[in-house]
Amino acid sequence: MIHEILPVGPLQCNCSIVGDETTREAIVIDPGDQIDDILALIKKHNLQVKQIVITHAHIDHVGGAMKLRAATGAPILLNQNDYALLKMLDVQAAWLGMKAPGRVEIDQSLGQADLVKAGSLEGQVIHTPGHTEGSICIYFPLERELIAGDTLFAGSIGRTDLPGGSFEKIMGSLHNQVLALPDETVVVPGHGPNTTIGEERETNPFLQK
Ligand SMILES: [Zn+2]
């Protein structure tokens, strides 16, 4: 699997480009900003983007989605429980002192156990409410990799004090779904460095019993 991780925008959201080495089909996850840089990487690997997947509707993850859709023709996918947050992008922009990206249109909702695909690559959608109601993680079982959005970070977890957040729900998502994955799974969080499920199970202060 081709996998580029590019931190984008002022909040350095990790945008992932995952591609099939044979068919050159790709999925872009969380194109929050710097779409020109993302397109340059897509061109460098000679990829064709088939899906644009948003882990949750915070502006730093979704802000560049429409520009990427216009450039690639790929549909934008987001869990429907975050549609309300998506309508508040101008409010989110104001909180952060950023320019509002305009209206973002969703082509399809992604729910529990749906698959995202690029060539032979298959990612399973895990609905992990808590950071937001519609937060999802994408699990690539063959590659043993989890794109975690803002649900799990190296040494921390997503904040739950913003609209739609719930500490109880994120703890439920983490213990029942995320920690059910094998220890060797590499976790690519929405911000900051990669980690593994095993490392977080052992050392993350929020996940200790
Ligand atoms: Zn977020």
Residues whose N, C-alpha, C, O or C-beta is under 5 A from the ligand:
A	BS01	ZN	H58 D150
